[in-house]
Amino acid sequence: MAAYVDQLSDHTERVRGTREGQVSTHWCHLTADTLTELHAMAARIGLKRAWYQPGRYQHLCHYDLTPARRARALALGAQDVQRLAHRRALRARGADLLEPA
């Protein structure tokens, strides 16, 4: 299985207001080579399918991860990657062709 997590980012400004204090302000993205692998890893780390964030292209499809879920994904074999470099690599090998979710 080829799943990937990028670095945690601070999103404090994005959660100001009604959700402040209710959600993590730091998160990252879980991606994979295929949608099948993406959903499989998400299930293994306890994510709900409803949290899936589809993109127009496969390299944009992801789940958001809190620090604890990121650590769990890494423990289960996800690879730590740089976000933009990883998107470019997926695009370069033709991963923009979406398969059925």
Secondary structure as GFF3:
##gff-version 3
##sequence-region A 1 101
A	DSSP	beta_strand	3	5	.	.	.	ID=ss1
A	DSSP	beta_strand	9	10	.	.	.	ID=ss2
A	DSSP	three_ten_helix	12	15	.	.	.	ID=ss3
A	DSSP	beta_strand	26	32	.	.	.	ID=ss4
A	DSSP	alpha_helix	35	44	.	.	.	ID=ss5
A	DSSP	three_ten_helix	49	51	.	.	.	ID=ss6
A	DSSP	three_ten_helix	58	60	.	.	.	ID=ss7
A	DSSP	beta_strand	63	65	.	.	.	ID=ss8
A	DSSP	alpha_helix	67	75	.	.	.	ID=ss9
A	DSSP	beta_strand	79	80	.	.	.	ID=ss10
A	DSSP	alpha_helix	83	92	.	.	.	ID=ss11
###
